[in-house]
C-alpha cells in the first residue's frame, strides 16, 4: 500500500519576466495514509524538511500565454493531479486559485476526463481478469468464496452506483459494474458501465448482479456472501448457479438487534464479543450466552423480556460464520467515500473516478498506468 502514503504537492512560481509555471512533486514519506489536502505551510521554500525525508522532482514545465487555449498536455496534467488527489475538479480548481495559478475550467477538464473513460475501463477490466488468472494459476480447481456489495453516489436519489465482487480469501477484486440512470451516459454504455435511465437506486445492485451472472466465473464460485438482500437471493436461485448463499454476519447481527439496541445496548456488545472469540466453538458461545439468563431471575416484565431476548438470539451463533463476510467490500466503500465522497462528484465524472479507484487499488504501478492513459509521460 505504499502508493497511499504519499502526498502530491503542486508548487508554482513566476520566473523572471515570463509567465512560467514549474510543477514539482514533493514526496513526504511520513504523511498519513490517504492524505490529499495541500498544506500551504509546506509551500514555504524556507521551511526545514530535514525530518521529512523529502524528495523533489520537476515533472512538467509549461508556459502560459494569455488568450491561448489550454493544450492537451496542460489538460492532461491537471486531470492527472485531480485524480491522484481524489479531490475532484472543483476542489482542485479551488486549491489552484489559492496557489495563484491558472487552471482549465471544470467543463474543460470534465470533457477531457470523459475522453479517457474507455481506456480506464479496459485497464480496470483487465486487472480483474488478471486477479482471477493469478488465483487459478496456483490451483486450477480453486473454488471462489465471493462477497458482493453496492455503493451509491449519494444517500438519496443516487444517479450512479458501483457494485463490486471480491474473493474473500485473497481480497482480490474479481468483477465490477457501474450502474447509472443518467441519460447522457447512454453513449458511454459498455460491458462494465450499465445505463438504465428509468431504474430506481434500490434496484441498481440486483440489476448489476443479473448482468454479472452471465459470466463463466460463476461456475467456479462455491460461496456467495451478501448483505442479505432478498432480490439477490431470488436472482441467485433463479440463475441455476450451484453455490451456497450466505449473509454477512455483521448485517445479520445488526438486523437481529435493531429493535432492542436502543433499549438494551449491552446485549449487542456482549454478543459481538462472544461471536469474535477465536477460542470458543459456536455451541460453547451459545452456552456462555444462555448463561446471561441467570442475571435476570425475577418475574418483573423487564426480566421476563430480557430472558426472551436472550433465548431468541442464542441460535444466531449457529447460523452465522466469521469465515464469510463483506468486510473488504465495506473497506472499499470506505475508501470510495474518502476519494469519491457522496454528493461531491459531478454528474458525469463518477464513472472515471471509480474506474480510477479500481486502478489505484489493483495496480501497484497505478500512477504509471494513469500517466500513460491520459497521455502524460
Secondary structure, DSSP 8 states (H G I E B T S, - for coil): -GGGG---------BTTB-EEEEEEEE-TTS-TT-----GGGG-TTS--TTTT-EEEEEEEEE--TT----HHHHHHHHHHHHHHT-HHHHHHHHHHHTT-----HHHHHHHHHHTHHHHHHHHHHHHHHHHHHHHHH-TT--EEEEEEEEESSSSS-SEEEEEEEETTTTEEEEEEEEE--GGGGGG--SSEEE-TT--GGGHHHHHHHHHTTSGGGGGEEEEEES--HHHHHHHHHHT---EEEE-HHHHHHHHTTTTTTT-HHHHHHHHHHHH-SSS-HHHHHHHHHGGGGG--S-SHHHHHHHHHHHHHHTHHHH--TTS--HHHHHHHHHHHHHS-TTTS-SSSHHHHHHHHHHHHH-TTHHHHHHHHTT--
